[in-house]
């Protein structure tokens, strides 16, 4: 089989999953309360906000004569200030994200990309622009952009662990990085520092399998990385539990502190929980004023 034919067959196989994946994301988006993306302040926009009394400096053209006719005072009709924001995504597609500890659980990457695509659908429906950091896919809105994002999320990376990418970040945009963050933490520090320099604020969402939190291993155990580049065998896995859990707690605290000093937010989501719980939290987090 030629390389070109093999590549085409691989692409067709990946594309065959797209309709189902996209349908799941759109169905999930429908269960999350979208709400309005207005910033609840007067200004340019299409939606009515409130009436207020005429103030010094208001022009006569601003007066709403119908409302004023029902009172002895004159009123101005204010619209809600709305501005489309840009949200940049990075979803870890490395080998580490392909881990799952049970058949009934989704792989970490499957859950991460579902969260990211559903969040994108909600944001785009709310008038936001969504793009991918470190790629040639800039922030855009509309159905076509959702399809581009969905297609991108069908691809896997060859690396053992992922490193967030802050290239192509627009100044004062928002960002969402989704990963297990099990790789080199220095890469995360560098990305958030670069983002903070550009006024970018966002969310680190850590996606973990429940086994990675509980370490349910005993006796003789062979640990092998998802990319099979790392392998470790022990006769007493339970002796490693305390040290492992301590290291995991240290990593979480390091990420939490990093978010605190750069103005980001941090959360951990487990694949045995529903994706909806993560999205409800994420939706509120991305709505928080910068």
C-alpha positions in Angstrom: 0.0 0.0 0.0 1.4 3.4 -1.0 1.9 6.1 1.6 -0.7 8.3 -0.1 -3.4 5.6 0.0 -2.6 4.8 3.6 -2.9 8.4 4.5 -6.3 8.7 2.7 -7.7 5.6 4.4 -6.6 6.9 7.8 -8.2 10.3 7.1 -11.4 8.6 6.0 -11.5 6.5 9.1 -11.0 9.6 11.3 -13.6 11.6 9.4 -16.2 8.8 9.9 -16.3 9.5 13.6 -16.9 13.2 13.1 -20.8 13.2 12.7 -21.3 11.2 15.9 -18.7 13.3 17.8 -20.2 16.6 16.6 -23.8 15.4 17.4 -22.8 14.5 20.9 -21.3 18.0 21.4 -24.3 19.7 20.0 -26.6 17.6 22.2 -24.6 18.4 25.3 -24.5 22.1 24.4 -28.3 22.0 24.4 -28.4 20.9 28.0 -26.2 23.7 29.2 -27.9 27.0 30.0 -26.3 29.4 27.5 -27.5 32.7 28.9 -26.6 36.0 27.5 -23.0 37.1 26.8 -23.9 40.8 27.3 -21.6 42.5 29.9 -24.6 44.2 31.6 -23.5 47.7 31.0 -24.9 50.4 28.7 -23.4 50.9 25.3 -23.4 49.6 21.7 -25.7 46.6 21.2 -29.0 45.3 20.0 -30.7 44.2 23.2 -32.8 46.5 25.4 -31.3 46.9 28.9 -33.1 49.6 30.8 -34.8 53.1 30.7 -33.1 55.9 32.6 -33.9 59.5 33.2 -32.3 62.0 30.8 -29.0 63.4 32.1 -27.0 66.4 31.3 -25.1 65.9 28.0 -27.7 63.5 26.5 -28.9 64.6 23.0 -32.5 65.0 22.2 -32.2 62.1 19.7 -31.5 59.7 22.6 -34.9 60.3 24.2 -37.5 57.6 24.0 -40.6 59.6 23.4 -43.1 56.7 23.8 -41.8 55.9 27.3 -41.5 59.6 28.2 -45.2 60.2 27.1 -46.3 57.9 30.0 -44.6 60.2 32.6 -43.8 63.7 33.4 -40.1 63.0 32.9 -38.1 62.2 29.9 -36.4 58.8 29.5 -33.5 57.4 27.5 -33.7 53.9 26.2 -30.3 52.1 26.9 -29.1 49.1 25.1 -26.8 46.4 26.6 -23.2 46.7 25.8 -22.1 43.6 23.9 -18.7 42.9 22.3 -17.5 39.7 20.7 -14.6 38.2 22.5 -11.9 35.9 21.1 -11.4 32.6 22.9 -8.3 30.5 22.1 -8.3 26.7 22.6 -5.5 24.2 23.2 -6.5 20.5 23.7 -3.8 18.0 24.5 -3.9 15.2 21.9 -0.8 13.4 23.1 -0.5 9.7 23.9 -0.9 10.3 27.6 -4.5 11.5 26.9 -5.4 8.2 25.3 -5.4 6.4 28.7 -8.5 5.0 30.3 -8.6 2.5 33.3 -11.9 0.8 32.4 -13.9 0.0 29.3 -16.9 1.9 30.6 -14.9 5.1 30.9 -14.0 7.5 28.0 -10.4 8.1 27.2 -9.1 11.4 28.6 -8.7 12.9 25.1 -12.3 11.9 24.1 -13.6 13.7 27.2 -11.3 16.7 26.7 -12.2 17.3 23.1 -15.9 16.8 23.9 -15.7 19.6 26.5 -13.7 21.8 24.2 -16.0 21.4 21.3 -19.2 21.8 23.3 -17.7 25.0 25.0 -16.9 26.3 21.5 -20.5 25.7 20.3 -21.8 27.6 23.3 -19.4 30.4 22.9 -20.0 30.8 19.1 -23.8 30.7 19.6 -23.3 33.5 22.2 -21.5 35.7 19.6 -17.9 34.9 20.5 -15.1 33.9 18.2 -13.2 30.7 18.8 -9.8 29.7 17.4 -6.9 27.3 18.1 -3.7 28.5 19.6 -0.5 27.6 17.9 -2.3 26.8 14.6 -3.4 28.5 11.4 -7.0 28.5 12.6 -7.7 32.0 13.9 -10.7 33.0 16.0 -13.9 33.0 13.9 -17.6 32.5 14.4 -20.3 30.5 12.6 -21.1 27.0 11.8 -18.2 26.5 9.5 -15.8 27.2 12.4 -17.5 24.6 14.5 -16.9 22.1 11.8 -13.2 23.1 11.5 -12.7 22.7 15.2 -14.5 19.3 15.2 -12.3 18.1 12.4 -9.1 19.3 14.1 -10.1 17.4 17.3 -10.1 14.1 15.4 -6.3 14.2 15.2 -3.9 12.6 17.6 -0.4 13.7 18.4 2.7 11.5 18.4 4.3 12.9 21.6 4.1 11.1 24.9 3.0 14.3 26.8 1.5 17.5 25.5 2.8 21.0 25.9 0.4 24.0 25.7 1.0 26.4 22.9 0.6 30.1 23.3 1.5 31.2 19.7 -1.0 33.2 17.8 -2.7 34.4 21.0 -4.5 37.7 20.4 -4.0 40.4 23.0 -6.7 40.4 25.7 -8.3 37.3 24.4 -9.5 34.4 26.6 -8.1 30.9 26.5 -9.0 27.4 27.5 -6.2 24.8 27.9 -7.4 21.2 28.4 -4.9 18.5 29.3 -3.9 16.0 32.1 -0.9 18.3 32.6 1.2 15.3 33.4 4.1 16.4 31.3 6.8 19.1 31.8 5.3 21.8 34.0 7.9 24.3 32.7 6.1 24.3 29.3 2.8 25.3 31.1 4.6 28.1 32.9 6.1 29.4 29.7 2.8 29.3 27.9 0.9 31.1 30.7 3.7 33.7 31.1 3.5 34.4 27.4 -0.3 34.6 27.5 -0.2 36.9 30.6 2.2 39.3 28.8 -0.5 39.7 26.1 -3.3 40.3 28.6 -4.8 36.9 28.0 -6.7 35.3 30.8 -8.3 31.8 30.8 -8.8 28.4 32.3 -6.6 25.3 32.8 -8.9 22.3 32.9 -7.1 19.2 34.0 -8.8 16.0 32.9 -7.8 12.8 34.8 -9.0 9.2 34.9 -10.2 8.2 38.4 -7.5 5.6 38.7 -4.9 8.4 38.4 -6.5 9.9 41.5 -6.9 6.8 43.6 -3.9 4.7 42.5 -5.8 1.3 43.0 -2.7 -0.9 42.4 -1.3 -3.7 44.6 1.4 -6.3 44.4 3.2 -7.0 41.2 2.4 -4.3 38.6 3.8 -3.2 35.3 3.3 0.5 34.6 3.6 1.5 30.9 3.0 4.9 29.4 0.3 5.2 26.8 3.0 5.9 24.1 5.0 2.9 25.4 8.2 4.9 25.7 8.2 4.5 29.5 7.9 1.2 31.5 8.4 0.4 35.1 7.8 -2.9 37.0 7.4 -3.3 40.7 6.5 -6.1 43.1 4.9 -3.8 45.6 2.8 -1.2 43.9 1.1 -0.3 47.1 4.4 1.0 48.4 4.4 3.7 45.7 0.9 5.0 46.5 1.7 7.6 49.1 4.6 9.0 47.0 2.5 9.1 43.9 -0.4 10.8 45.5 2.0 13.3 47.1 3.5 14.1 43.7 0.0 14.5 42.1 -1.0 16.9 44.9 2.2 18.9 44.4 1.5 19.1 40.6 -2.1 20.3 41.2 -0.9 22.9 43.7 1.8 24.1 41.3 -0.8 24.5 38.6 -3.2 26.2 40.9 -0.6 28.7 42.1 0.5 29.3 38.5 -3.1 30.2 37.6 -3.4 32.5 40.6 -0.3 34.6 39.7 -1.3 34.9 36.0 -5.0 35.6 36.5 -6.1 32.2 35.2 -8.5 29.7 36.8 -7.8 26.0 37.5 -10.1 23.0 37.8 -9.8 19.2 37.7 -12.4 17.1 35.9 -12.6 13.3 36.2 -13.8 11.1 33.4 -16.2 9.2 35.6 -18.1 12.4 36.2 -20.5 13.8 33.6 -19.2 16.2 31.0 -22.1 18.5 31.8 -20.7 19.3 35.3 -17.4 20.4 33.8 -19.2 22.6 31.2 -21.4 24.3 33.7 -18.4 25.3 35.7 -16.4 26.2 32.6 -19.2 28.4 31.2 -19.3 30.5 34.4 -15.5 30.6 34.5 -15.2 32.0 31.0 -17.9 34.5 31.8 -16.0 36.0 34.7 -14.9 39.5 34.1 -11.2 40.0 33.3 
